[in-house]
Every structure is written in C-alpha cells, then in structure tokens.
Amino acid sequence: MMGQCKYAFQMLRYAFGIKGNSVAAVILVIAGLVLEFISHGTNFLGSFFVVVLSMFPVQFLYSISLSNHVASSPYRKRLQTSMPALMNLTLNIGIFTLMNIIKAVEIYLFPEDTELIIGSLIMLSVAELIITIYTGIVFKYYIIATVVMVAFYSFLGGTGGWIMAENHQMYGFYSVFTAMGYIFMGKTSLAGAVVISYVLLFVGALLQYLVSLVFYRKPLSKRAQGAAMKRYLK
C-alpha cells in the first residue's frame, strides 16, 4: 500500500498541466487561509478552499493514464482506482492535521466562538467526505457528479440557514454551512470533532476506491480535463 502511494507521487512529474494548476492551488490555499483567520474559524468557505487542495494531485494522476506508455502498463487500473484514493487519503490527513491545529489555536484565541469553530470543523469533515466520493466519479461523469454535488451542498446550506433562523442567530452567509454540522453530530468537544474528521477521511477514501472500481472501465470525461489533456481524448 505504501509502495503504491509512493509510486503515485513519483508519477506526478509526468502529469499534464502541473505548473499552471499548481499556481491555482497555491492561490486557492492562500485565499482560504486568509478567510479562515479573518473569520476566526467560523467561516466554512475559508477552510473549504484549503481542503479541496487534495483534488489537484488526483487530477494530475488521472492525466497520466492518458499516456500511451501507461495504457499498456499493469499500473493503469491502479492509477484510476487505488492510487488516487491512497493519494487523497495521504494528502487529506496532512491537510486536516493542519486544520485541526488551526482550529485549536482559534479556540484558544477566541473562546467565545468555540461552538461555531467546532461546528465548522465537523461540517468541513462532512464536506470532505462528499468531495472524496465526488473525486471518484467526476473524472468519468463530470456533469452528473457536479450537479449532484452542487445540489447536495445547496441542501446543506439551506438546512444550515434554517438552523440559524430557528436559533435566532445571525452570522456570515457561509456560516449556515457550519450550522449543518450540528445536525449530523450534535455539539461535541474539539477532541471529538478531531476524531470524527479522521474517521470520515478513511471512510471517504474507502468509498472513493469502491466507486472508482465501479466506473473504472468508463472513458474519462473530456469536460473534467484541462486544455492540454483534451487533445488526447476523443
């Protein structure tokens, strides 16, 4: 398993469009961290920008499977199934470790926002679970996967807004997603939220792997690829 993960990261050097997408990823992370600190950790959008970072290397990995050399390689199936799931899990463990530390610091600095910060972490974990499953489908069925994900997040946001209204609470627009965390898990400690975050990461990786096995033989979606990759897709 570790050998596959190491091989996957080594293969990224052959990916399409890695430089341009890497710049976009850095900009996204910087914007996310700025929003995170400005909102004292109560703005779901900032941390969300950071966790979607894991999707970029997975896209790079899928692009490698377009190579004629890889097409005849025994690693081709793994490059679209187990390797993306392992890479996603490895990156998410690192990202969530960073976010968990940031949340702990925010609670220490802004104890009055403790419940919202914990709710934000729980919701972030649920959001990453959805993104991970989405990652296992989007490179094969881009439109369907994206429509379903947007609809699901709209449901989460709408329900979160209802929770805030019921409790007569007024926060920033994206805090309605934070409120949704309480529906799934209820109020818990930071330690409990941290445990939940790691458990959902492993559940998400397993589901991503299983979903990718189901759709493995389907062709890659042209709409899910960058301009450099589209030339290789019929």
FITOR-174704 format. One record per residue: x, y, z of N, C-alpha, C, CB in turn; residue in three letters. Coordinates in steps of 0.02 Angstrom, whole numbers, padded with zeros to 5 digits, always signed. Glycine has a CB too. Layout:
// residues N
XYZXYZXYZXYZAla;...
// end
This chain:
// residues 234
+00041-00061+00000+00000+00000+00000+00043+00063+00000-00047+00001+00061Met;+00092+00064+00043+00137+00122+00046+00177+00128-00019+00185+00117+00106Met;+00194+00070-00048+00231+00071-00111+00189+00102-00167+00251+00000-00131Gly;+00124+00086-00169+00080+00116-00219+00074+00191-00210+00011+00084-00215Gln;+00069+00213-00148+00063+00284-00133+00126+00321-00154+00049+00295-00057Cys;+00184+00292-00139+00247+00323-00158+00254+00326-00233+00306+00284-00128Lys;+00234+00272-00268+00237+00271-00340+00192+00324-00371+00218+00201-00366Tyr;+00133+00333-00341+00085+00382-00366+00115+00453-00363+00020+00379-00326Ala;+00146+00469-00307+00176+00536-00301+00235+00544-00349+00200+00548-00228Phe;+00273+00491-00359+00329+00495-00406+00305+00506-00477+00371+00431-00402Gln;+00247+00479-00494+00220+00485-00562+00195+00555-00578+00165+00435-00572Met;+00185+00596-00527+00158+00663-00538+00203+00706-00583+00147+00699-00472Leu;+00266+00689-00586+00313+00728-00627+00296+00724-00701+00385+00705-00615Arg;+00257+00672-00720+00239+00662-00790+00168+00688-00806+00244+00589-00808Tyr;+00137+00721-00758+00067+00743-00766+00062+00802-00814+00038+00761-00699Ala;+00002+00810-00843-00013+00865-00888-00031+00928-00848-00070+00847-00936Phe;-00007+00985-00870-00028+01049-00842-00014+01059-00768-00100+01058-00853Gly;+00038+01028-00743+00050+01030-00671+00071+01099-00647+00103+00979-00653Ile;+00108+01136-00689+00132+01202-00668+00075+01252-00659+00182+01229-00717Lys;+00032+01257-00710-00024+01304-00707-00072+01288-00652-00060+01304-00773Gly;-00089+01224-00643-00135+01204-00591-00105+01211-00521-00157+01132-00601Asn;-00039+01204-00516-00006+01213-00452-00011+01285-00429+00067+01191-00457Ser;-00004+01332-00476-00012+01403-00460-00082+01417-00435+00005+01447-00522Val;-00132+01388-00470-00202+01397-00450-00214+01369-00380-00249+01364-00501Ala;-00183+01312-00365-00191+01280-00300-00162+01324-00244-00157+01211-00300Ala;-00104+01353-00257-00072+01396-00207-00115+01458-00193-00002+01418-00232Val;-00142+01488-00246-00186+01547-00238-00248+01529-00197-00207+01574-00307Ile;-00276+01469-00211-00336+01447-00175-00321+01437-00101-00362+01381-00205Leu;-00264+01407-00085-00246+01395-00016-00234+01461+00021-00183+01351-00012Val;-00199+01507-00010-00186+01572+00021-00252+01608+00036-00141+01616-00024Ile;-00297+01609-00014-00362+01641-00004-00401+01607+00052-00403+01639-00069Ala;-00397+01540+00055-00433+01503+00106-00407+01518+00176-00427+01429+00093Gly;-00341+01521+00184-00311+01534+00249-00326+01606+00272-00235+01523+00247Leu;-00327+01653+00225-00344+01722+00242-00416+01726+00268-00335+01769+00181Val;-00462+01694+00232-00532+01693+00254-00540+01658+00321-00576+01659+00201Leu;-00502+01605+00330-00505+01567+00392-00486+01610+00452-00460+01505+00389Glu;-00432+01646+00446-00408+01686+00502-00450+01749+00513-00335+01706+00491Phe;-00473+01779+00458-00515+01839+00464-00580+01823+00501-00531+01868+00395Ile;-00608+01764+00488-00672+01745+00518-00665+01711+00586-00710+01699+00471Ser;-00603+01705+00611-00590+01670+00674-00610+01597+00672-00627+01705+00731His;-00610+01568+00611-00626+01498+00604-00700+01482+00600-00598+01461+00661Gly;-00742+01534+00596-00815+01522+00593-00841+01524+00522-00851+01574+00635Thr;-00798+01539+00473-00819+01542+00403-00800+01477+00368-00785+01602+00368Asn;-00850+01439+00349-00839+01374+00318-00800+01379+00252-00905+01340+00305Phe;-00810+01433+00215-00781+01439+00149-00705+01439+00150-00807+01501+00116Leu;-00675+01473+00199-00603+01477+00202-00570+01409+00209-00582+01521+00260Gly;-00592+01370+00257-00564+01303+00267-00581+01257+00209-00588+01273+00333Ser;-00638+01268+00178-00659+01228+00120-00610+01238+00062-00730+01247+00098Phe;-00588+01300+00051-00539+01314-00001-00475+01274+00010-00524+01388-00004Phe;-00457+01266+00073-00394+01231+00089-00401+01156+00076-00375+01244+00162Val;-00456+01125+00097-00462+01053+00091-00471+01029+00019-00521+01029+00133Val;-00498+01071-00025-00505+01049-00095-00438+01044-00130-00551+01098-00134Val;-00385+01066-00096-00318+01061-00125-00301+00990-00145-00266+01086-00074Leu;-00327+00940-00108-00311+00871-00122-00335+00847-00190-00339+00826-00068Ser;-00383+00882-00219-00410+00862-00285-00360+00874-00341-00474+00899-00299Met;-00316+00923-00333-00270+00940-00387-00222+00883-00404-00230+01002-00368Phe;-00186+00854-00355-00142+00798-00372-00179+00738-00400-00103+00777-00310Pro;-00241+00727-00377-00280+00671-00403-00295+00682-00477-00345+00663-00363Val;-00311+00745-00496-00322+00760-00567-00258+00748-00607-00346+00833-00575Gln;-00201+00768-00579-00137+00756-00613-00127+00681-00624-00079+00785-00571Phe;-00145+00642-00574-00135+00570-00579-00179+00539-00633-00150+00536-00511Leu;-00241+00563-00639-00285+00538-00692-00257+00557-00761-00355+00567-00684Tyr;-00225+00615-00766-00199+00637-00831-00144+00590-00856-00173+00707-00826Ser;-00108+00559-00810-00054+00515-00829-00080+00453-00865-00013+00494-00767Ile;-00141+00432-00848-00169+00372-00879-00182+00381-00954-00233+00352-00844Ser;-00178+00443-00979-00188+00456-01050-00125+00440-01090-00207+00529-01061Leu;-00070+00431-01057-00007+00416-01091-00010+00347-01124+00052+00419-01042Ser;+00017+00343-01185+00019+00279-01220+00060+00227-01182+00048+00288-01290Asn;+00111+00251-01147+00153+00206-01108+00113+00175-01051+00215+00242-01081His;+00074+00216-01018+00034+00192-00960-00024+00148-00984+00008+00252-00920Val;-00050+00162-01044-00107+00124-01069-00094+00049-01072-00127+00149-01138Ala;-00031+00031-01084-00013-00040-01088+00021-00065-01024+00032-00052-01148Ser;+00019-00023-00973+00054-00040-00911+00006-00075-00862+00083+00024-00878Ser;+00031-00120-00821-00011-00153-00771-00034-00105-00716+00027-00212-00739Pro;-00003-00045-00715-00021+00004-00665-00081+00047-00686+00038+00049-00650Tyr;-00105+00038-00748-00157+00082-00774-00220+00081-00729-00176+00062-00845Arg;-00242+00022-00711-00302+00017-00669-00291+00049-00601-00323-00057-00661Lys;-00233+00036-00573-00217+00065-00507-00214+00141-00510-00151+00037-00481Arg;-00192+00168-00566-00187+00241-00574-00256+00275-00574-00150+00259-00638Leu;-00308+00236-00585-00376+00264-00584-00418+00237-00527-00409+00249-00649Gln;-00390+00195-00484-00430+00166-00429-00394+00174-00361-00443+00091-00443Thr;-00349+00127-00346-00319+00127-00280-00270+00185-00269-00283+00062-00269Ser;-00232+00204-00319-00182+00257-00310-00213+00325-00296-00138+00262-00371Met;-00265+00346-00333-00297+00410-00316-00327+00410-00246-00352+00426-00367Pro;-00356+00354-00225-00385+00350-00158-00331+00356-00104-00424+00285-00150Ala;-00275+00321-00114-00220+00324-00066-00189+00393-00065-00167+00272-00083Leu;-00181+00424-00123-00152+00491-00127-00198+00541-00092-00140+00511-00199Met;-00263+00535-00106-00311+00580-00075-00310+00574+00001-00381+00565-00101Asn;-00308+00511+00025-00307+00499+00097-00244+00529+00129-00312+00424+00112Leu;-00187+00517+00098-00124+00542+00125-00124+00618+00129-00065+00519+00082Thr;-00145+00651+00075-00148+00724+00074-00198+00751+00124-00165+00749+00004Leu;-00256+00718+00129-00308+00742+00174-00288+00735+00248-00372+00705+00162Asn;-00251+00683+00263-00226+00675+00332-00181+00735+00350-00188+00608+00341Ile;-00137+00752+00303-00093+00810+00315-00131+00875+00319-00042+00815+00260Gly;-00180+00885+00273-00219+00947+00272-00261+00953+00335-00264+00949+00210Ile;-00294+00899+00355-00337+00903+00414-00297+00908+00479-00383+00841+00417Phe;-00237+00880+00479-00194+00890+00538-00179+00965+00546-00128+00849+00532Thr;-00163+00997+00490-00151+01069+00491-00214+01107+00513-00129+01094+00422Leu;-00272+01089+00484-00334+01124+00501-00354+01112+00574-00390+01101+00455Met;-00342+01052+00599-00358+01038+00670-00316+01080+00717-00348+00963+00685Asn;-00252+01089+00699-00208+01131+00739-00232+01204+00737-00135+01126+00714Ile;-00250+01226+00677-00275+01295+00669-00339+01305+00710-00288+01311+00594Ile;-00385+01257+00708-00447+01262+00746-00433+01266+00822-00493+01203+00731Lys;-00384+01226+00845-00367+01227+00916-00340+01296+00936-00315+01172+00932Ala;-00298+01325+00894-00270+01392+00907-00326+01444+00907-00217+01411+00855Val;-00373+01438+00860-00428+01485+00856-00473+01482+00918-00470+01472+00793Glu;-00484+01422+00942-00525+01414+01003-00489+01445+01063-00540+01340+01017Ile;-00423+01437+01065-00384+01467+01119-00386+01543+01117-00311+01443+01116Tyr;-00383+01571+01056-00382+01643+01048-00452+01674+01052-00351+01662+00982Leu;-00502+01636+01029-00571+01663+01026-00619+01613+01058-00592+01678+00953Phe;-00615+01604+01124-00657+01554+01158-00732+01567+01150-00640+01552+01231Pro;-00752+01629+01138-00823+01645+01129-00852+01614+01065-00833+01720+01128Glu;-00808+01595+01019-00831+01565+00956-00821+01489+00955-00794+01597+00898Asp;-00809+01459+01012-00792+01388+01015-00843+01344+00980-00786+01367+01087Thr;-00907+01353+00993-00957+01310+00964-00959+01315+00888-01026+01326+00992Glu;-00953+01376+00863-00953+01385+00790-00890+01355+00758-00958+01459+00772Leu;-00833+01362+00792-00771+01335+00765-00774+01258+00762-00710+01357+00808Ile;-00800+01228+00815-00807+01155+00815-00858+01133+00763-00829+01130+00885Ile;-00913+01170+00758-00963+01154+00706-00934+01160+00637-01023+01200+00713Gly;-00891+01209+00627-00858+01218+00562-00813+01159+00546-00817+01282+00562Ser;-00778+01132+00595-00734+01075+00584-00774+01013+00567-00690+01063+00646Leu;-00830+01003+00601-00872+00945+00587-00900+00950+00516-00930+00940+00638Ile;-00924+01010+00499-00952+01019+00432-00899+01011+00379-00986+01087+00426Met;-00839+01034+00394-00783+01027+00347-00768+00953+00335-00720+01063+00375Leu;-00773+00913+00387-00761+00841+00380-00813+00808+00336-00759+00807+00449Ser;-00876+00828+00346-00931+00801+00305-00922+00824+00233-01000+00824+00333Val;-00903+00887+00224-00892+00914+00156-00837+00876+00121-00875+00989+00159Ala;-00783+00861+00156-00727+00824+00126-00748+00753+00108-00667+00823+00173Glu;-00791+00723+00148-00817+00657+00133-00853+00659+00065-00864+00632+00189Leu;-00894+00710+00055-00932+00718-00007-00884+00729-00066-00982+00776-00001Ile;-00834+00773-00054-00785+00788-00107-00746+00726-00127-00737+00843-00085Ile;-00729+00684-00079-00691+00624-00093-00730+00576-00136-00670+00590-00027Thr;-00794+00567-00121-00836+00524-00162-00844+00555-00232-00906+00514-00129Ile;-00853+00620-00233-00858+00657-00296-00796+00647-00339-00869+00733-00282Tyr;-00738+00646-00308-00675+00637-00344-00672+00569-00378-00616+00644-00296Thr;-00704+00519-00348-00704+00452-00378-00749+00447-00439-00725+00403-00327Gly;-00793+00497-00450-00841+00495-00505-00828+00548-00557-00911+00502-00478Ile;-00807+00608-00536-00807+00667-00579-00764+00659-00642-00782+00726-00541Val;-00711+00622-00640-00667+00615-00698-00696+00569-00751-00599+00591-00677Phe;-00752+00536-00735-00787+00494-00783-00855+00523-00802-00796+00424-00754Lys;-00890+00552-00754-00956+00582-00766-00957+00653-00736-01013+00538-00735Tyr;-00926+00698-00770-00915+00766-00744-00980+00803-00729-00873+00806-00792Tyr;-01025+00806-00778-01086+00846-00770-01131+00817-00716-01124+00850-00836Ile;-01144+00752-00719-01189+00720-00670-01161+00728-00600-01198+00646-00687Ile;-01096+00713-00591-01065+00717-00525-01067+00788-00497-00993+00692-00528Ala;-01054+00838-00541-01053+00907-00518-01122+00932-00500-01023+00951-00573Thr;-01172+00915-00540-01241+00936-00525-01264+00907-00458-01289+00913-00582Val;-01250+00843-00447-01270+00811-00384-01235+00843-00325-01254+00735-00387Val;-01170+00857-00332-01133+00887-00277-01159+00958-00261-01059+00890-00294Met;-01171+00998-00313-01196+01066-00302-01265+01063-00268-01201+01104-00369Val;-01308+01017-00290-01374+01010-00261-01369+00990-00187-01415+00958-00299Ala;-01322+00946-00172-01314+00923-00103-01289+00979-00058-01265+00864-00101Phe;-01240+01018-00083-01215+01074-00044-01269+01128-00036-01153+01103-00077Tyr;-01311+01136-00085-01366+01184-00079-01414+01163-00024-01404+01191-00146Ser;-01425+01097-00020-01468+01070+00033-01436+01082+00101-01479+00995+00022Phe;-01370+01070+00106-01335+01081+00169-01340+01154+00190-01262+01059+00164Leu;-01327+01199+00142-01329+01270+00157-01398+01293+00177-01306+01310+00098Gly;-01449+01269+00142-01518+01289+00158-01539+01264+00226-01565+01263+00105Gly;-01521+01202+00242-01539+01174+00307-01500+01210+00362-01524+01099+00309Thr;-01436+01225+00348-01397+01263+00398-01427+01331+00411-01325+01271+00374Gly;-01452+01364+00359-01485+01429+00367-01547+01424+00409-01502+01458+00300Gly;-01585+01370+00400-01645+01358+00440-01627+01349+00514-01683+01296+00414Trp;-01572+01313+00526-01550+01303+00596-01534+01370+00628-01488+01256+00598Ile;-01498+01413+00591-01479+01478+00619-01541+01520+00633-01433+01515+00570Met;-01590+01517+00586-01651+01556+00595-01690+01531+00656-01695+01553+00532Ala;-01694+01466+00665-01730+01437+00721-01699+01457+00788-01732+01361+00715Glu;-01634+01465+00788-01599+01484+00849-01588+01559+00854-01532+01447+00854Asn;-01619+01596+00808-01615+01670+00808-01543+01694+00807-01652+01698+00869His;-01501+01659+00768-01431+01677+00763-01416+01707+00695-01386+01615+00776Gln;-01377+01759+00694-01359+01792+00631-01282+01794+00626-01388+01864+00628Met;-01257+01756+00577-01186+01756+00564-01174+01768+00490-01153+01689+00587Tyr;-01112+01765+00469-01096+01774+00398-01132+01721+00355-01021+01771+00387Gly;-01140+01737+00291-01178+01693+00246-01154+01621+00248-01174+01719+00176Phe;-01088+01611+00245-01062+01543+00240-01063+01506+00308-00992+01544+00213Tyr;-01081+01540+00361-01087+01507+00425-01148+01461+00426-01092+01558+00481Ser;-01193+01468+00378-01250+01422+00376-01227+01351+00364-01301+01444+00322Val;-01171+01342+00329-01144+01276+00319-01115+01249+00384-01089+01277+00264Phe;-01085+01293+00423-01059+01273+00488-01114+01245+00532-01025+01333+00523Thr;-01172+01276+00530-01228+01255+00572-01250+01184+00555-01287+01302+00563Ala;-01240+01163+00493-01261+01096+00473-01223+01043+00511-01252+01087+00397Met;-01164+01059+00535-01125+01011+00573-01161+00986+00634-01061+01042+00593Gly;-01203+01028+00664-01239+01008+00724-01294+00957+00709-01268+01068+00757Tyr;-01320+00956+00648-01373+00908+00631-01344+00838+00629-01405+00925+00562Ile;-01284+00832+00601-01253+00766+00594-01225+00739+00659-01199+00769+00542Phe;-01192+00781+00696-01155+00756+00753-01179+00783+00820-01083+00771+00744Met;-01214+00837+00820-01231+00869+00883-01171+00906+00911-01257+00818+00933Gly;-01179+00939+00965-01123+00976+00995-01074+00927+01027-01149+01027+01048Lys;-01011+00939+01016-00959+00895+01042-00897+00936+01058-00941+00838+00992Thr;-00848+00905+01089-00786+00939+01105-00742+00943+01043-00749+00904+01163Ser;-00689+00982+01048-00641+00986+00993-00610+00918+00981-00587+01039+01008Leu;-00593+00883+01035-00562+00816+01028-00609+00769+00991-00545+00787+01098Ala;-00673+00772+01007-00722+00730+00972-00727+00748+00899-00790+00737+01005Gly;-00725+00812+00883-00729+00835+00814-00667+00813+00775-00736+00912+00811Ala;-00609+00814+00807-00547+00792+00775-00551+00717+00758-00486+00806+00822Val;-00575+00678+00806-00582+00606+00793-00630+00594+00735-00608+00570+00857Val;-00686+00630+00735-00735+00623+00681-00703+00640+00614-00795+00670+00694Ile;-00661+00692+00613-00631+00713+00550-00587+00658+00521-00589+00777+00560Ser;-00547+00625+00563-00503+00573+00538-00541+00510+00518-00450+00555+00591Tyr;-00593+00493+00555-00634+00435+00538-00666+00444+00470-00688+00422+00592Val;-00694+00504+00458-00726+00518+00394-00677+00519+00336-00763+00584+00397Leu;-00614+00536+00349-00563+00534+00297-00552+00463+00272-00497+00564+00323Leu;-00549+00416+00319-00538+00346+00300-00601+00317+00266-00520+00304+00361Phe;-00659+00336+00291-00722+00313+00260-00726+00340+00189-00783+00336+00301Val;-00709+00404+00180-00710+00435+00114-00663+00401+00065-00694+00508+00119Gly;-00602+00385+00088-00553+00353+00044-00577+00284+00022-00485+00346+00081Ala;-00608+00248+00068-00635+00182+00051-00691+00188+00000-00660+00146+00114Leu;-00736+00235+00010-00792+00245-00036-00767+00269-00105-00842+00295-00008Leu;-00717+00313-00105-00688+00335-00168-00659+00276-00207-00633+00388-00155Gln;-00624+00233-00172-00595+00174-00204-00649+00128-00233-00552+00136-00155Tyr;-00701+00116-00194-00755+00071-00217-00792+00100-00277-00804+00058-00160Leu;-00805+00166-00274-00839+00199-00329-00796+00198-00393-00857+00272-00310Val;-00731+00209-00385-00686+00209-00443-00682+00140-00475-00616+00233-00422Ser;-00689+00088-00435-00689+00020-00463-00751+00009-00507-00688-00032-00406Leu;-00807+00037-00485-00870+00030-00523-00865+00063-00591-00929+00060-00483Val;-00833+00123-00593-00830+00162-00655-00764+00157-00691-00845+00233-00640Phe;-00721+00112-00671-00654+00109-00699-00653+00103-00775-00616+00051-00669Tyr;-00694+00060-00802-00693+00047-00875-00726+00101-00916-00726-00019-00889Arg;-00758+00149-00884-00789+00204-00921-00735+00253-00944-00842+00240-00877Lys;-00745+00284-01003-00695+00331-01028-00692+00394-00986-00710+00350-01101Pro;-00634+00426-00986-00626+00489-00949-00669+00543-00981-00552+00511-00948Leu;-00699+00585-00939-00740+00640-00964-00696+00696-00991-00786+00666-00909Ser;-00710+00718-01051-00672+00771-01082-00680+00837-01044-00692+00780-01155Lys;-00740+00847-01016-00754+00910-00981-00717+00915-00915-00828+00916-00968Arg;-00693+00859-00889-00658+00860-00824-00583+00872-00832-00670+00795-00787Ala;-00560+00878-00895-00489+00884-00907-00469+00954-00927-00468+00835-00961Gln;-00405+00969-00917-00378+01033-00939-00369+01035-01014-00312+01046-00904Gly;-00354+01094-01040-00347+01102-01113-00293+01058-01142-00333+01175-01130Ala;-00238+01050-01106-00182+01009-01131-00200+00936-01136-00122+01016-01085Ala;-00247+00914-01094-00265+00843-01093-00320+00827-01144-00289+00823-01024Met;-00362+00876-01161-00419+00864-01205-00398+00838-01274-00460+00926-01212Lys;-00338+00857-01295-00314+00835-01360-00307+00759-01364-00248+00869-01376Arg;-00299+00727-01306-00288+00655-01304-00353+00616-01296-00240+00638-01249Tyr;-00409+00651-01289-00473+00618-01280-00514+00626-01344-00510+00647-01220Leu;-00547+00574-01364-00589+00576-01424-00656+00607-01407-00599+00505-01454Lys;
// end
